């Protein structure tokens, strides 16, 4: 029975113009571009209920704040998971 020598895990990469890019980075850039396009395409006004007051805001502002809160929470959870 032969055993395979253990090699360190390397992230998946793709070579673009001579540079190695991680597939995770390419996916993140693609999702960020789609999010920015989606935010830019939605420019109407919406009414948001914040427990008591009703606030009328542009939809792109609401989407931008939602994206920013999601990114902050994602970074927080990723760092917390990495400490374990």
Secondary structure, DSSP 8 states (H G I E B T S, - for coil): ------------EEEETTEEEEHHHHHHHHHHHHHHHHHHH--SEEEEEETTEEEEEEHHHHHHHHHHHHHHHHHHHHHHHHH-
